[in-house]
Amino acid sequence: MLALLASVHAADLDYGYTPNPGPGETPALFVTPARAVDELYVSCDVGKTLEWTKKGVSGGTKLTFEFPRSAISAECFLRVRFVDGYVEETTLPLSWSYASALSVDLSNASADIEEHTLTVNVTAPVSSAEVVAYGAGKVELDRTTIEIGEGPGDITIPWVGDASDVVLLDVKVENDSAWAGFTFSPWFLDVPHDDVLFESNSDVIDADQEFKLEQTLAELNGVLEKYGDVVPVKLYIAGCTDTVGDAGGNRDLSRRRAKSIAKWLRAHGYSEPIYYHGFGEGLLAVPTGDGVDMQANRRALYLVGAAPPPAGSGIPSVSWTAL
């Protein structure tokens, strides 16, 4: 099973490795891009430098970078250039234990921000977990050891603090004979803003509305300055409408408006990943019947996090579209 590293639900790249290789199993790093890649460069220090370059990688392709079994730790640098020109860089610390039988699979990991719990899958019983919560600037907010008594299979690990404060969780699970560690980000923010007013049935941003997006851009840059050195910050724009008109048409209109906002932000200097989705009438700020003209429901949400909005955030789980 894979123990995925930071930003488990990253929409651009998934990282993984097996921290406890079995007999004859080669330690390796696994990288899977969600969309087409022009070039991926990997450099790992294992006492000596190992380098790989992959070009022309299709989205969804799992790449494997193998290490000698003598390696017990590695510091890896990854740089990926997608075909749309976006470049992402990250550093990954890896470690291997060849005697341990406990590993963590985070491929379906999830955080519930209302319940303050993290669910992961493990290959052996877990007696306890040490959880360290970090905030902005990777300031340590809390450190605690929790009795678990669950596994193998899905286990639930409580964590403390609000998702707007806790940016990164560093977790070590263990039993009497083995341990495994991983990081996960439950961080999620709804960025305050003034909504752009569009003409009826239009997705064109009028010049007299651009000052609102200029203010939003300043807010987003402030978020990057505060949190960008701890987790990869991604922006999710959710377009919403009132209940006037056809539901399908409203979904399409809200999607086009969200995309227009995303394109404006990109054109004016926002360089981090942006995703958008049109919820139409499906995410009403003020519940109404059908055919009700309600200004409060004609809005967009600007959501930031290391992953799509988690359970308990009030945002449905959807397939976000990358700009």
Backbone hydrogen bonds in HBPLUS format (Angstrom, degrees):
<---DONOR---> <-ACCEPTOR-->    atom                        ^
c    i                          cat <-CA-CA->   ^        H-A-AA   ^      H-
h    n   atom  resd res      DA  || num        DHA   H-A  angle D-A-AA Bond
n    s   type  num  typ     dist DA aas  dist angle  dist       angle   num
A0003-ALA N   A0017-TYR O   2.87 MM  14  5.47 161.2  1.90 145.8 152.0     1
A0010-ALA N   A0007-SER O   2.89 MM   3  5.12 154.3  1.95 123.3 121.0     2
A0034-ALA N   A0012-ASP O   2.88 MM  22  5.14 167.0  1.90 134.2 136.7     3
A0014-ASP N   A0032-THR O   2.94 MM  18  5.13 148.4  2.04 133.7 143.9     4
A0032-THR N   A0014-ASP O   2.94 MM  18  5.13 160.8  1.98 148.3 153.5     5
A0016-GLY N   A0030-PHE O   2.88 MM  14  4.96 140.6  2.04 147.9 149.5     6
A0030-PHE N   A0016-GLY O   2.71 MM  14  4.96 168.2  1.73 156.9 154.9     7
A0097-SER N   A0019-PRO O   2.77 MM  78  6.14 160.1  1.81 169.3 175.8     8
A0025-GLU N   A0022-GLY O   2.93 MM   3  5.21 162.4  1.96 130.2 133.0     9
A0067-PHE N   A0027-PRO O   2.84 MM  40  5.46 157.4  1.89 161.6 156.3    10
A0029-LEU N   A0065-PHE O   2.84 MM  36  5.12 156.9  1.90 143.3 149.3    11
A0065-PHE N   A0029-LEU O   2.86 MM  36  5.12 158.0  1.91 153.6 160.0    12
A0031-VAL N   A0063-LEU O   2.96 MM  32  5.14 157.3  2.01 141.3 148.7    13
A0063-LEU N   A0031-VAL O   2.80 MM  32  5.14 171.8  1.80 149.7 152.4    14
A0060-GLY N   A0033-PRO O   2.60 MM  27  5.65 175.1  1.60 164.0 165.4    15
A0083-VAL N   A0036-ALA O   3.28 MM  47  5.97 163.2  2.31 129.6 130.1    16
A0037-VAL N   A0057-VAL O   2.78 MM  20  4.98 170.9  1.79 157.9 160.9    17
A0057-VAL N   A0037-VAL O   3.00 MM  20  4.98 132.5  2.23 133.8 144.4    18
A0038-ASP N   A0081-ARG O   2.74 MM  43  5.58 147.1  1.84 144.2 155.6    19
A0056-GLY N   A0038-ASP O   3.00 MM  18  4.89 159.1  2.04 122.1 126.1    20
A0039-GLU N   A0081-ARG O   3.13 MM  42  5.30 157.9  2.18 140.6 146.9    21
A0081-ARG N   A0039-GLU O   2.83 MM  42  5.30 163.8  1.86 160.7 166.0    22
A0040-LEU N   A0054-LYS O   2.72 MM  14  5.08 159.6  1.76 156.4 162.6    23
A0054-LYS N   A0040-LEU O   2.80 MM  14  5.08 162.5  1.83 150.5 156.6    24
A0041-TYR N   A0079-ARG O   2.84 MM  38  5.22 169.5  1.85 157.4 161.0    25
A0079-ARG N   A0041-TYR O   2.94 MM  38  5.22 158.6  1.99 151.1 156.1    26
A0042-VAL N   A0052-TRP O   2.91 MM  10  5.17 167.2  1.93 151.5 153.5    27
A0052-TRP N   A0042-VAL O   2.84 MM  10  5.17 152.2  1.91 152.2 157.4    28
A0043-SER N   A0077-PHE O   2.92 MM  34  5.19 158.6  1.97 151.2 157.6    29
A0077-PHE N   A0043-SER O   2.71 MM  34  5.19 161.2  1.75 154.6 160.9    30
A0044-CYS N   A0050-LEU O   2.81 MM   6  5.16 162.4  1.84 153.7 159.9    31
A0050-LEU N   A0044-CYS O   2.80 MM   6  5.16 164.6  1.82 153.3 158.4    32
A0045-ASP N   A0075-GLU O   2.96 MM  30  5.27 161.7  2.00 136.5 140.7    33
A0075-GLU N   A0045-ASP O   3.26 MM  30  5.27 151.7  2.34 130.9 138.5    34
A0046-VAL N   A0048-LYS O   2.88 MM   2  5.15 171.2  1.88 150.5 148.4    35
A0061-THR N   A0058-SER O   3.25 MM   3  5.80 152.2  2.33 138.6 137.6    36
A0071-ALA N   A0068-PRO O   2.96 MM   3  5.71 168.5  1.97 123.5 127.3    37
A0096-TRP N   A0072-ILE O   2.86 MM  24  4.84 160.2  1.90 125.9 128.6    38
A0074-ALA N   A0094-LEU O   2.90 MM  20  5.04 152.7  1.97 136.6 135.6    39
A0094-LEU N   A0074-ALA O   2.80 MM  20  5.04 170.4  1.81 156.9 158.1    40
A0076-CYS N   A0092-LEU O   2.83 MM  16  5.03 176.4  1.83 152.7 152.2    41
A0092-LEU N   A0076-CYS O   2.76 MM  16  5.03 159.8  1.80 145.4 152.6    42
A0078-LEU N   A0090-THR O   2.87 MM  12  5.38 168.0  1.88 166.7 168.7    43
A0090-THR N   A0078-LEU O   2.97 MM  12  5.38 152.4  2.05 148.3 154.4    44
A0080-VAL N   A0088-GLU O   2.88 MM   8  5.38 166.8  1.90 160.1 164.5    45
A0088-GLU N   A0080-VAL O   2.93 MM   8  5.38 157.3  1.98 151.8 159.2    46
A0082-PHE N   A0086-TYR O   2.91 MM   4  5.44 165.1  1.94 166.5 163.9    47
A0085-GLY N   A0082-PHE O   2.89 MM   3  5.39 162.6  1.92 119.4 122.9    48
A0123-THR N   A0103-SER O   3.11 MM  20  5.59 146.3  2.23 154.2 159.0    49
A0105-ASP N   A0121-ASN O   2.75 MM  16  5.10 171.8  1.76 154.1 156.8    50
A0121-ASN N   A0105-ASP O   3.29 MM  16  5.10 161.2  2.32 149.0 149.7    51
A0109-ALA N   A0106-LEU O   3.10 MM   3  4.63 172.1  2.11 102.6 103.4    52
A0110-SER N   A0119-THR O   3.18 MM   9  5.42 150.8  2.27 140.0 148.5    53
A0119-THR N   A0110-SER O   2.87 MM   9  5.42 168.2  1.88 163.6 167.5    54
A0112-ASP N   A0117-THR O   2.92 MM   5  5.40 161.4  1.95 153.3 159.1    55
A0116-HIS N   A0112-ASP O   2.76 MM   4  5.60 125.9  2.05 142.5 158.1    56
A0117-THR N   A0112-ASP O   3.29 MM   5  5.40 151.8  2.37 136.4 143.9    57
A0113-ILE N   A0311-ALA O   3.14 MM 198  6.53 152.8  2.21 165.7 157.4    58
A0159-TRP N   A0116-HIS O   2.86 MM  43  5.40 157.9  1.91 144.6 142.8    59
A0118-LEU N   A0157-ILE O   2.80 MM  39  5.05 147.2  1.90 136.3 147.4    60
A0157-ILE N   A0118-LEU O   2.74 MM  39  5.05 169.7  1.75 153.2 156.9    61
A0120-VAL N   A0155-ILE O   3.13 MM  35  5.68 154.3  2.20 154.6 161.7    62
A0155-ILE N   A0120-VAL O   2.81 MM  35  5.68 158.3  1.86 165.9 173.0    63
A0122-VAL N   A0153-GLY O   2.90 MM  31  5.28 161.1  1.93 134.1 136.7    64
A0153-GLY N   A0122-VAL O   2.90 MM  31  5.28 171.0  1.90 146.7 149.0    65
A0126-VAL N   A0150-GLU O   2.77 MM  24  5.61 166.7  1.79 165.9 168.2    66
A0149-GLY N   A0126-VAL O   2.95 MM  23  5.72 120.5  2.32 133.4 150.4    67
A0150-GLU N   A0126-VAL O   3.27 MM  24  5.61 140.2  2.44 151.6 155.2    68
A0127-SER N   A0174-GLU O   2.89 MM  47  6.11 148.1  1.99 142.6 152.4    69
A0148-ILE N   A0127-SER O   2.89 MM  21  5.18 169.8  1.90 122.9 125.9    70
A0128-SER N   A0174-GLU O   3.36 MM  46  5.79 161.7  2.39 152.5 154.9    71
A0174-GLU N   A0128-SER O   3.09 MM  46  5.79 155.0  2.16 163.6 163.6    72
A0129-ALA N   A0146-ILE O   2.85 MM  17  5.25 149.8  1.94 147.1 157.1    73
A0146-ILE N   A0129-ALA O   2.75 MM  17  5.25 165.4  1.77 153.6 156.9    74
A0130-GLU N   A0172-LYS O   2.84 MM  42  5.14 160.2  1.87 148.9 152.8    75
A0172-LYS N   A0130-GLU O   2.94 MM  42  5.14 153.6  2.01 145.6 153.6    76
A0131-VAL N   A0144-THR O   2.82 MM  13  5.50 167.4  1.83 171.0 171.9    77
A0144-THR N   A0131-VAL O   3.01 MM  13  5.50 159.4  2.05 149.2 155.6    78
A0132-VAL N   A0170-ASP O   2.90 MM  38  5.05 158.3  1.95 144.4 151.5    79
A0170-ASP N   A0132-VAL O   2.85 MM  38  5.05 165.0  1.87 150.7 156.0    80
A0133-ALA N   A0142-ASP O   2.84 MM   9  5.16 162.7  1.87 147.2 153.1    81
A0141-LEU N   A0133-ALA O   2.72 MM   8  5.43 164.6  1.74 153.5 158.1    82
A0142-ASP N   A0133-ALA O   3.40 MM   9  5.16 153.7  2.47 133.3 134.2    83
A0134-TYR N   A0168-LEU O   2.83 MM  34  5.16 166.0  1.85 163.1 165.8    84
A0167-VAL N   A0134-TYR O   2.74 MM  33  5.80 147.9  1.84 149.5 160.6    85
A0168-LEU N   A0134-TYR O   3.23 MM  34  5.16 160.8  2.27 136.3 138.2    86
A0135-GLY N   A0139-VAL O   2.75 MM   4  5.12 161.0  1.78 147.9 153.8    87
A0138-LYS N   A0135-GLY O   2.92 MM   3  5.18 130.8  2.16 141.9 140.9    88
A0139-VAL N   A0136-ALA O   3.40 MM   3  6.09 150.5  2.49 113.3 117.1    89
A0165-ASP N   A0162-ASP O   2.84 MM   3  5.28 151.8  1.92 112.2 121.5    90
A0166-VAL N   A0162-ASP O   2.81 MM   4  6.03 169.5  1.82 165.3 168.6    91
A0169-LEU N   A0184-PHE O   2.74 MM  15  5.22 161.0  1.77 158.2 164.9    92
A0184-PHE N   A0169-LEU O   2.94 MM  15  5.22 150.3  2.03 145.4 153.5    93
A0171-VAL N   A0182-PHE O   2.87 MM  11  5.47 169.4  1.88 174.7 176.6    94
A0182-PHE N   A0171-VAL O   2.90 MM  11  5.47 154.2  1.97 154.8 161.6    95
A0173-VAL N   A0180-ALA O   2.85 MM   7  5.48 156.9  1.90 173.2 169.8    96
A0180-ALA N   A0173-VAL O   2.88 MM   7  5.48 151.6  1.97 156.3 161.7    97
A0175-ASN N   A0178-ALA O   2.89 MM   3  5.50 158.6  1.93 158.9 160.6    98
A0189-LEU N   A0304-VAL O   2.86 MM 115  5.24 155.4  1.92 154.9 159.4    99
A0304-VAL N   A0189-LEU O   2.89 MM 115  5.24 162.9  1.92 151.4 157.3   100
A0191-VAL N   A0302-TYR O   2.79 MM 111  5.40 158.3  1.83 175.9 173.7   101
A0202-SER N   A0199-GLU O   3.04 MM   3  5.28 149.5  2.14 141.1 134.4   102
A0209-GLN N   A0206-ASP O   2.94 MM   3  5.48 163.0  1.97 119.1 123.8   103
A0210-GLU N   A0207-ALA O   3.26 MM   3  5.43 160.3  2.30 106.7 112.6   104
A0212-LYS N   A0209-GLN O   3.15 MM   3  5.82 144.0  2.29 114.7 122.9   105
A0213-LEU N   A0210-GLU O   3.06 MM   3  5.19 118.1  2.46  99.1 113.6   106
A0214-GLU N   A0210-GLU O   2.93 MM   4  6.27 146.4  2.05 149.8 160.4   107
A0215-GLN N   A0211-PHE O   3.08 MM   4  6.34 150.3  2.18 141.3 147.7   108
A0216-THR N   A0212-LYS O   3.02 MM   4  6.34 153.7  2.09 141.7 149.4   109
A0217-LEU N   A0213-LEU O   2.80 MM   4  5.96 155.8  1.86 145.8 152.0   110
A0218-ALA N   A0214-GLU O   3.13 MM   4  6.38 151.6  2.22 140.6 147.3   111
A0219-GLU N   A0215-GLN O   3.07 MM   4  6.43 152.5  2.15 145.2 152.6   112
A0220-LEU N   A0216-THR O   2.90 MM   4  6.21 160.1  1.94 155.2 160.3   113
A0221-ASN N   A0217-LEU O   2.94 MM   4  6.16 156.4  2.00 149.2 155.3   114
A0222-GLY N   A0218-ALA O   3.04 MM   4  6.26 144.3  2.17 140.4 150.0   115
A0222-GLY N   A0219-GLU O   3.12 MM   3  5.07 120.4  2.49  92.5 107.6   116
A0223-VAL N   A0219-GLU O   3.03 MM   4  6.42 145.7  2.15 145.1 154.6   117
A0224-LEU N   A0220-LEU O   3.01 MM   4  6.36 157.3  2.06 148.7 154.4   118
A0225-GLU N   A0221-ASN O   3.01 MM   4  6.23 155.7  2.07 143.7 150.0   119
A0226-LYS N   A0222-GLY O   3.10 MM   4  6.27 147.0  2.21 141.4 149.7   120
A0227-TYR N   A0223-VAL O   2.87 MM   4  5.96 160.9  1.91 159.2 163.7   121
A0228-GLY N   A0224-LEU O   2.79 MM   4  4.60 146.3  1.90 127.1 134.8   122
A0230-VAL N   A0227-TYR O   2.93 MM   3  5.56 166.2  1.95 125.8 129.6   123
A0231-VAL N   A0227-TYR O   3.31 MM   4  6.54 162.8  2.34 164.7 169.4   124
A0234-LYS N   A0305-GLY O   2.87 MM  71  5.48 151.4  1.95 144.9 153.7   125
A0305-GLY N   A0234-LYS O   3.06 MM  71  5.48 150.2  2.15 146.9 156.1   126
A0235-LEU N   A0273-PRO O   3.03 MM  38  6.29 172.6  2.03 154.4 156.7   127
A0275-TYR N   A0235-LEU O   2.79 MM  40  6.15 150.0  1.88 155.6 165.9   128
A0236-TYR N   A0303-LEU O   2.65 MM  67  4.95 162.3  1.68 159.1 164.1   129
A0303-LEU N   A0236-TYR O   2.84 MM  67  4.95 173.5  1.84 154.7 154.3   130
A0237-ILE N   A0275-TYR O   2.79 MM  38  6.20 162.9  1.82 150.7 154.5   131
A0277-HIS N   A0237-ILE O   3.02 MM  40  6.50 141.3  2.18 164.4 167.5   132
A0238-ALA N   A0301-LEU O   2.94 MM  63  4.95 157.7  1.99 138.6 145.8   133
A0301-LEU N   A0238-ALA O   2.85 MM  63  4.95 150.9  1.93 135.0 144.8   134
A0239-GLY N   A0277-HIS O   2.91 MM  38  6.23 167.1  1.93 162.3 165.7   135
A0279-PHE N   A0239-GLY O   2.83 MM  40  5.83 159.3  1.88 157.9 160.4   136
A0240-CYS N   A0299-ARG O   2.89 MM  59  5.30 148.5  1.99 171.9 162.3   137
A0241-THR N   A0280-GLY O   2.82 MM  39  4.89 162.3  1.86 127.3 124.0   138
A0291-GLY N   A0243-THR O   2.93 MM  48  4.91 149.4  2.03 115.5 113.4   139
A0250-ASN N   A0246-ASP O   2.90 MM   4  6.14 148.6  2.00 149.6 159.0   140
A0251-ARG N   A0247-ALA O   3.00 MM   4  6.31 150.6  2.09 146.4 153.7   141
A0252-ASP N   A0248-GLY O   3.13 MM   4  6.44 161.5  2.17 148.9 153.1   142
A0253-LEU N   A0249-GLY O   2.91 MM   4  6.11 159.3  1.95 147.0 153.1   143
A0254-SER N   A0250-ASN O   2.88 MM   4  6.00 165.1  1.90 150.0 153.9   144
A0255-ARG N   A0251-ARG O   2.98 MM   4  6.15 149.4  2.08 143.9 152.4   145
A0256-ARG N   A0252-ASP O   2.98 MM   4  6.23 160.4  2.02 150.9 155.6   146
A0257-ARG N   A0253-LEU O   2.95 MM   4  6.20 155.9  2.01 150.2 157.0   147
A0258-ALA N   A0254-SER O   2.98 MM   4  6.10 157.4  2.03 141.8 148.1   148
A0259-LYS N   A0255-ARG O   2.94 MM   4  6.17 156.4  2.00 147.9 154.6   149
A0260-SER N   A0256-ARG O   2.94 MM   4  6.17 151.3  2.02 142.7 150.4   150
A0261-ILE N   A0257-ARG O   3.05 MM   4  6.33 156.7  2.11 149.3 154.5   151
A0262-ALA N   A0258-ALA O   2.97 MM   4  6.24 160.0  2.01 147.4 153.3   152
A0263-LYS N   A0259-LYS O   2.85 MM   4  6.09 161.0  1.89 153.9 158.5   153
A0264-TRP N   A0260-SER O   2.97 MM   4  6.18 150.4  2.06 143.0 151.1   154
A0265-LEU N   A0261-ILE O   3.01 MM   4  6.29 165.4  2.03 155.6 158.5   155
A0266-ARG N   A0262-ALA O   2.99 MM   4  6.25 159.5  2.03 150.1 156.0   156
A0267-ALA N   A0263-LYS O   2.91 MM   4  6.03 161.6  1.95 146.3 151.6   157
A0268-HIS N   A0264-TRP O   3.00 MM   4  6.18 130.5  2.25 142.7 155.7   158
A0268-HIS N   A0265-LEU O   3.24 MM   3  5.15 135.2  2.45  92.4 104.5   159
A0270-TYR N   A0265-LEU O   2.94 MM   5  5.50 163.1  1.97 152.3 147.2   160
A0269-GLY N   A0266-ARG O   3.20 MM   3  5.46 158.4  2.25 114.5 112.7   161
A0323-LEU N   A0274-ILE O   2.92 MM  49  5.70 166.3  1.94 157.4 154.6   162
A0276-TYR N   A0321-THR O   2.91 MM  45  5.36 149.0  2.01 139.7 148.3   163
A0321-THR N   A0276-TYR O   3.06 MM  45  5.36 175.4  2.07 152.7 152.7   164
A0282-GLY N   A0279-PHE O   2.85 MM   3  5.23 160.4  1.89 137.2 138.0   165
A0297-ASN N   A0294-MET O   3.03 MM   3  5.63 147.3  2.14 114.7 123.7   166
A0298-ARG N   A0295-GLN O   2.99 MM   3  5.31 153.3  2.06 111.3 119.6   167
A0313-SER N   A0310-PRO O   3.18 MM   3  5.78 146.7  2.30 137.9 138.1   168
